[in-house]
């Protein structure tokens, strides 16, 4: 679902078949809803298989400290 906002991604997870995705790569630094909140939302989905999909957190933060 590349290019979608996190809120759109949670809605799409509700709409697709439980076997549609095997893994989610989650950007933890998104604008409207960060990856932490998005993961929490996915974990509360009613479908157990969707709610427990493996999620790999990552970011493209390349700024110097």
mmCIF file of the C-alpha atoms, coordinates in Angstrom:
data_MODEL
# 
_entry.id   MODEL 
# 
loop_
_atom_site.group_PDB 
_atom_site.id 
_atom_site.type_symbol 
_atom_site.label_atom_id 
_atom_site.label_alt_id 
_atom_site.label_comp_id 
_atom_site.label_asym_id 
_atom_site.label_entity_id 
_atom_site.label_seq_id 
_atom_site.pdbx_PDB_ins_code 
_atom_site.Cartn_x 
_atom_site.Cartn_y 
_atom_site.Cartn_z 
_atom_site.occupancy 
_atom_site.B_iso_or_equiv 
_atom_site.pdbx_formal_charge 
_atom_site.auth_seq_id 
_atom_site.auth_comp_id 
_atom_site.auth_asym_id 
_atom_site.auth_atom_id 
_atom_site.pdbx_PDB_model_num 
ATOM 1  C CA . UNK A 1 1  ? 0.000   0.000   0.000  1.00 0.00 ? 1  UNK A CA 1 
ATOM 2  C CA . UNK A 1 2  ? 2.924   2.277   -0.682 1.00 0.00 ? 2  UNK A CA 1 
ATOM 3  C CA . UNK A 1 3  ? 1.981   5.949   -0.840 1.00 0.00 ? 3  UNK A CA 1 
ATOM 4  C CA . UNK A 1 4  ? -1.050  5.751   1.438  1.00 0.00 ? 4  UNK A CA 1 
ATOM 5  C CA . UNK A 1 5  ? -1.371  7.630   4.692  1.00 0.00 ? 5  UNK A CA 1 
ATOM 6  C CA . UNK A 1 6  ? -1.398  5.489   7.845  1.00 0.00 ? 6  UNK A CA 1 
ATOM 7  C CA . UNK A 1 7  ? -5.071  6.211   8.502  1.00 0.00 ? 7  UNK A CA 1 
ATOM 8  C CA . UNK A 1 8  ? -5.860  4.945   4.993  1.00 0.00 ? 8  UNK A CA 1 
ATOM 9  C CA . UNK A 1 9  ? -3.760  1.846   5.611  1.00 0.00 ? 9  UNK A CA 1 
ATOM 10 C CA . UNK A 1 10 ? -5.715  0.898   8.742  1.00 0.00 ? 10 UNK A CA 1 
ATOM 11 C CA . UNK A 1 11 ? -8.986  1.304   6.841  1.00 0.00 ? 11 UNK A CA 1 
ATOM 12 C CA . UNK A 1 12 ? -7.658  -0.835  3.987  1.00 0.00 ? 12 UNK A CA 1 
ATOM 13 C CA . UNK A 1 13 ? -6.607  -3.559  6.438  1.00 0.00 ? 13 UNK A CA 1 
ATOM 14 C CA . UNK A 1 14 ? -10.251 -3.742  7.541  1.00 0.00 ? 14 UNK A CA 1 
ATOM 15 C CA . UNK A 1 15 ? -11.388 -4.162  3.937  1.00 0.00 ? 15 UNK A CA 1 
ATOM 16 C CA . UNK A 1 16 ? -8.963  -6.769  2.559  1.00 0.00 ? 16 UNK A CA 1 
ATOM 17 C CA . UNK A 1 17 ? -8.973  -10.542 3.034  1.00 0.00 ? 17 UNK A CA 1 
ATOM 18 C CA . UNK A 1 18 ? -7.048  -11.782 6.063  1.00 0.00 ? 18 UNK A CA 1 
ATOM 19 C CA . UNK A 1 19 ? -4.610  -13.658 3.797  1.00 0.00 ? 19 UNK A CA 1 
ATOM 20 C CA . UNK A 1 20 ? -3.824  -10.637 1.616  1.00 0.00 ? 20 UNK A CA 1 
ATOM 21 C CA . UNK A 1 21 ? -0.643  -9.577  3.449  1.00 0.00 ? 21 UNK A CA 1 
ATOM 22 C CA . UNK A 1 22 ? 2.032   -11.622 5.211  1.00 0.00 ? 22 UNK A CA 1 
ATOM 23 C CA . UNK A 1 23 ? 4.090   -8.764  6.654  1.00 0.00 ? 23 UNK A CA 1 
ATOM 24 C CA . UNK A 1 24 ? 3.918   -5.001  7.136  1.00 0.00 ? 24 UNK A CA 1 
ATOM 25 C CA . UNK A 1 25 ? 6.937   -2.697  6.895  1.00 0.00 ? 25 UNK A CA 1 
ATOM 26 C CA . UNK A 1 26 ? 5.901   0.227   9.103  1.00 0.00 ? 26 UNK A CA 1 
ATOM 27 C CA . UNK A 1 27 ? 7.442   3.682   8.808  1.00 0.00 ? 27 UNK A CA 1 
ATOM 28 C CA . UNK A 1 28 ? 7.477   5.001   12.364 1.00 0.00 ? 28 UNK A CA 1 
ATOM 29 C CA . UNK A 1 29 ? 7.700   8.650   11.274 1.00 0.00 ? 29 UNK A CA 1 
ATOM 30 C CA . UNK A 1 30 ? 4.521   9.391   9.325  1.00 0.00 ? 30 UNK A CA 1 
ATOM 31 C CA . UNK A 1 31 ? 2.628   12.658  9.436  1.00 0.00 ? 31 UNK A CA 1 
ATOM 32 C CA . UNK A 1 32 ? -1.032  12.146  10.415 1.00 0.00 ? 32 UNK A CA 1 
ATOM 33 C CA . UNK A 1 33 ? -0.600  8.969   12.464 1.00 0.00 ? 33 UNK A CA 1 
ATOM 34 C CA . UNK A 1 34 ? 2.864   7.686   13.355 1.00 0.00 ? 34 UNK A CA 1 
ATOM 35 C CA . UNK A 1 35 ? 3.852   4.037   13.079 1.00 0.00 ? 35 UNK A CA 1 
ATOM 36 C CA . UNK A 1 36 ? 3.401   3.389   16.782 1.00 0.00 ? 36 UNK A CA 1 
ATOM 37 C CA . UNK A 1 37 ? -0.227  4.513   16.744 1.00 0.00 ? 37 UNK A CA 1 
ATOM 38 C CA . UNK A 1 38 ? -0.863  2.725   13.454 1.00 0.00 ? 38 UNK A CA 1 
ATOM 39 C CA . UNK A 1 39 ? 0.485   -0.513  14.930 1.00 0.00 ? 39 UNK A CA 1 
ATOM 40 C CA . UNK A 1 40 ? -1.765  -0.099  17.977 1.00 0.00 ? 40 UNK A CA 1 
ATOM 41 C CA . UNK A 1 41 ? -4.765  0.377   15.671 1.00 0.00 ? 41 UNK A CA 1 
ATOM 42 C CA . UNK A 1 42 ? -3.901  -2.730  13.647 1.00 0.00 ? 42 UNK A CA 1 
ATOM 43 C CA . UNK A 1 43 ? -3.506  -4.748  16.865 1.00 0.00 ? 43 UNK A CA 1 
ATOM 44 C CA . UNK A 1 44 ? -7.116  -3.891  17.802 1.00 0.00 ? 44 UNK A CA 1 
ATOM 45 C CA . UNK A 1 45 ? -8.674  -5.162  14.559 1.00 0.00 ? 45 UNK A CA 1 
ATOM 46 C CA . UNK A 1 46 ? -11.495 -7.654  15.102 1.00 0.00 ? 46 UNK A CA 1 
ATOM 47 C CA . UNK A 1 47 ? -9.982  -10.246 12.750 1.00 0.00 ? 47 UNK A CA 1 
ATOM 48 C CA . UNK A 1 48 ? -7.350  -12.095 14.798 1.00 0.00 ? 48 UNK A CA 1 
ATOM 49 C CA . UNK A 1 49 ? -5.153  -12.922 11.792 1.00 0.00 ? 49 UNK A CA 1 
ATOM 50 C CA . UNK A 1 50 ? -5.048  -9.283  10.694 1.00 0.00 ? 50 UNK A CA 1 
ATOM 51 C CA . UNK A 1 51 ? -4.489  -8.045  14.246 1.00 0.00 ? 51 UNK A CA 1 
ATOM 52 C CA . UNK A 1 52 ? -1.466  -10.322 14.665 1.00 0.00 ? 52 UNK A CA 1 
ATOM 53 C CA . UNK A 1 53 ? 0.262   -9.762  11.337 1.00 0.00 ? 53 UNK A CA 1 
ATOM 54 C CA . UNK A 1 54 ? 4.035   -9.329  11.799 1.00 0.00 ? 54 UNK A CA 1 
ATOM 55 C CA . UNK A 1 55 ? 5.071   -5.666  11.685 1.00 0.00 ? 55 UNK A CA 1 
ATOM 56 C CA . UNK A 1 56 ? 8.654   -4.511  11.091 1.00 0.00 ? 56 UNK A CA 1 
ATOM 57 C CA . UNK A 1 57 ? 9.241   -0.950  12.300 1.00 0.00 ? 57 UNK A CA 1 
ATOM 58 C CA . UNK A 1 58 ? 11.672  1.184   10.345 1.00 0.00 ? 58 UNK A CA 1 
ATOM 59 C CA . UNK A 1 59 ? 12.428  4.767   9.435  1.00 0.00 ? 59 UNK A CA 1 
ATOM 60 C CA . UNK A 1 60 ? 14.346  6.719   6.842  1.00 0.00 ? 60 UNK A CA 1 
ATOM 61 C CA . UNK A 1 61 ? 15.745  9.195   9.370  1.00 0.00 ? 61 UNK A CA 1 
ATOM 62 C CA . UNK A 1 62 ? 19.051  10.338  7.925  1.00 0.00 ? 62 UNK A CA 1 
ATOM 63 C CA . UNK A 1 63 ? 19.580  13.596  9.843  1.00 0.00 ? 63 UNK A CA 1 
ATOM 64 C CA . UNK A 1 64 ? 22.779  14.153  11.801 1.00 0.00 ? 64 UNK A CA 1 
ATOM 65 C CA . UNK A 1 65 ? 22.410  14.251  15.583 1.00 0.00 ? 65 UNK A CA 1 
# 
